[in-house]
Amino acid sequence: MTTKLKVAIAGLGRMGARHANHFYSYTPRAEVVAVTSPVQQELDWAKTNLGNPRTYLSFDELLEKEKDLQAIVIASATSVHAEQAIKAINKGLHVLCEKPLSTNIEQSQKVVDAYRESLKTRPNQKVICGFSRRFDASYRDAFEKLQSGLIGRPSVFRSQTCDKLDPSGFFVEYAQFSGGIFVDCSIHDIDLALWFFGEDSVVKSVTAVGITAVSPELRKYNDRDNALGIVEFYDGKIAQLYCSRMMAAGQEDSTEITGTAGKLAVNTQPAANLVNIYEPTGIRREIPPHYYGRFRDAFITEANEFTACCLDNTPPPMKLEGAVAAVRIGCALQESLITGKKIEFDERGNRITRANL
């Protein structure tokens, strides 16, 4: 009989339900045995749609009672990511935690510290942060081409995460907990910059500006709906980041990496599929309406590769330390956005100047 990874899902909101479905329906080597959510309606959904797993209103109760559990996917509210990840790590479970580990640098580092300590006695344990774009086929192809030397030395990175406008204003109240637009939206772009430039890249300075073009009420939470950030690295590289919550047509996520001998571009002309629509006013194509529409396949690949590395004891697809570096840069950009000040770091990554919020 083929061994399957016994997985639990923590959090069954929009993202958690998607993770649950990926592991249940599209990951043959995994078995969803339990779920936890403080919302009974979400647990009822799981009973109906995930093969009747055991359900828990309490995360701690799940950890206590699921004696044969091997792995857990943490897709709860961001505010409890770090706390739940640390508890799961200390239980010896493999962990896939949705991004970010925390909106707080210190809390994010505590997750890494807990994992390092656990590895001393559990060297086969796997813990990763879910940066889904690293599992996207196009981004992987671009990375492989960069690694081959195709564009020479990568020098300039430009990337954006631009969400379709949500007229309900959901993201306004969500801004209380999101960590700000750079931590919430740009964290994927920051992670990509570290991936393409190298995990050991050291930030020299960050600076950012932003506006509230459609939601001025965001300012009460020290946030913006459009922002631009510049990240300068010590090895002569620079990254430009754009994040927005007011795109009209749909999700517009794209990346460019310019090197000394060429350039790579990913999704600079977004399209939902290969259909062009011919109308009296011209020719157009539709684009994915949201982030999931663009990266669904990447999430499924993530689920399968996480499962494989747990069962086969192969190296995790990314280092957990990178998740802390991404949060550190995102928080610095958010601080620069609010204070209007450039934030600088020394060659060891320590702050030189500190702006006060």
URGIUR-V768390 format. One record per residue. OMEGA is omega in radians with two decimals (999 if undefined). Layout:
omega:OMEGA
omega:OMEGA
This chain:
omega:-3.14
omega:3.11
omega:3.09
omega:3.10
omega:3.12
omega:-2.98
omega:2.96
omega:3.10
omega:3.09
omega:-3.09
omega:-3.09
omega:2.98
omega:-3.07
omega:-3.09
omega:-3.14
omega:3.11
omega:3.09
omega:3.08
omega:-3.12
omega:3.14
omega:3.13
omega:-3.12
omega:-3.11
omega:-2.99
omega:-2.96
omega:3.12
omega:-3.01
omega:-3.07
omega:-3.14
omega:3.07
omega:3.10
omega:-3.05
omega:-3.08
omega:3.07
omega:3.06
omega:3.09
omega:3.07
omega:-3.09
omega:-3.08
omega:-3.14
omega:3.12
omega:3.08
omega:3.09
omega:3.09
omega:-3.13
omega:3.13
omega:-3.08
omega:-2.94
omega:-3.05
omega:3.09
omega:3.05
omega:3.09
omega:3.02
omega:-3.03
omega:-3.12
omega:3.02
omega:-3.08
omega:3.07
omega:-3.12
omega:3.13
omega:3.09
omega:-3.14
omega:-3.10
omega:-2.97
omega:-3.09
omega:-3.02
omega:-3.08
omega:-3.10
omega:3.14
omega:-3.05
omega:3.11
omega:3.06
omega:-3.10
omega:3.13
omega:3.13
omega:3.05
omega:-3.09
omega:-3.07
omega:-3.14
omega:3.14
omega:-3.04
omega:-3.13
omega:-3.11
omega:3.12
omega:-3.13
omega:3.11
omega:-3.14
omega:3.10
omega:-3.11
omega:3.06
omega:-3.14
omega:-3.12
omega:2.89
omega:-3.04
omega:2.89
omega:-3.09
omega:3.06
omega:3.11
omega:-0.27
omega:3.05
omega:3.08
omega:3.00
omega:-3.11
omega:-3.08
omega:-3.08
omega:3.12
omega:3.09
omega:-3.14
omega:3.13
omega:3.09
omega:3.12
omega:-3.14
omega:3.12
omega:3.13
omega:3.11
omega:3.14
omega:-3.12
omega:-3.12
omega:3.13
omega:-3.14
omega:3.14
omega:-3.01
omega:-3.12
omega:-3.12
omega:-3.14
omega:3.08
omega:3.10
omega:3.04
omega:-2.97
omega:3.01
omega:-2.92
omega:-3.06
omega:3.09
omega:3.14
omega:-3.14
omega:-3.06
omega:-3.11
omega:3.12
omega:3.11
omega:3.10
omega:3.11
omega:3.14
omega:3.13
omega:3.10
omega:3.09
omega:-3.12
omega:3.14
omega:-3.12
omega:-3.04
omega:-3.10
omega:-3.12
omega:-3.12
omega:3.12
omega:-3.02
omega:-3.09
omega:-3.12
omega:3.08
omega:-3.09
omega:-3.14
omega:2.94
omega:-3.04
omega:-3.08
omega:3.01
omega:-3.13
omega:3.07
omega:-3.06
omega:3.13
omega:-3.12
omega:-3.12
omega:-3.02
omega:3.12
omega:3.11
omega:3.10
omega:-3.12
omega:3.09
omega:-3.00
omega:-2.95
omega:-3.03
omega:-3.14
omega:-2.99
omega:3.13
omega:3.14
omega:-3.08
omega:-3.07
omega:-2.98
omega:-3.07
omega:3.09
omega:3.14
omega:3.10
omega:3.12
omega:3.10
omega:3.13
omega:3.12
omega:3.11
omega:-3.08
omega:3.13
omega:-3.11
omega:-3.07
omega:-3.11
omega:3.11
omega:-3.11
omega:-3.12
omega:3.09
omega:3.12
omega:3.00
omega:3.04
omega:-3.05
omega:3.03
omega:3.14
omega:3.13
omega:2.98
omega:-3.05
omega:-3.09
omega:-3.07
omega:-3.13
omega:-3.14
omega:3.07
omega:-3.07
omega:3.12
omega:3.08
omega:-3.12
omega:-3.13
omega:-3.12
omega:3.08
omega:3.02
omega:-3.12
omega:3.06
omega:3.13
omega:3.05
omega:3.09
omega:3.13
omega:3.14
omega:-3.07
omega:-3.08
omega:3.06
omega:3.11
omega:-3.10
omega:3.13
omega:3.07
omega:-3.07
omega:3.08
omega:3.08
omega:-3.06
omega:3.08
omega:-3.05
omega:3.10
omega:-3.06
omega:-2.98
omega:-3.08
omega:-3.09
omega:-3.14
omega:3.12
omega:-3.12
omega:-3.08
omega:3.03
omega:3.05
omega:-3.13
omega:3.12
omega:-3.10
omega:-3.12
omega:3.14
omega:-3.10
omega:3.02
omega:3.13
omega:-3.11
omega:2.99
omega:3.13
omega:3.01
omega:-3.01
omega:3.12
omega:3.11
omega:3.14
omega:-3.07
omega:-3.11
omega:2.96
omega:-3.09
omega:-3.11
omega:-3.09
omega:-3.14
omega:-3.10
omega:-3.14
omega:-3.11
omega:3.14
omega:3.02
omega:3.13
omega:3.11
omega:-3.12
omega:-3.08
omega:-3.09
omega:-3.07
omega:-3.10
omega:3.12
omega:3.11
omega:-2.94
omega:-3.13
omega:-3.11
omega:3.12
omega:3.10
omega:3.13
omega:3.06
omega:3.11
omega:-3.13
omega:-3.11
omega:-3.13
omega:3.05
omega:3.12
omega:-3.11
omega:-3.10
omega:3.08
omega:-3.09
omega:-3.04
omega:-3.12
omega:3.03
omega:-3.11
omega:3.06
omega:-3.09
omega:3.05
omega:3.14
omega:-3.12
omega:-3.12
omega:-3.14
omega:3.13
omega:3.09
omega:3.12
omega:3.13
omega:3.11
omega:-3.14
omega:3.12
omega:3.13
omega:3.12
omega:3.12
omega:3.09
omega:3.13
omega:3.11
omega:3.10
omega:3.11
omega:-3.06
omega:-3.06
omega:-3.08
omega:-3.08
omega:3.02
omega:-3.12
omega:-3.02
omega:-3.12
omega:3.06
omega:-3.02
omega:3.04
omega:3.10
omega:-3.14
omega:3.14
omega:3.01
omega:3.10
omega:3.13
omega:3.05
omega:-3.13
omega:3.09
omega:999
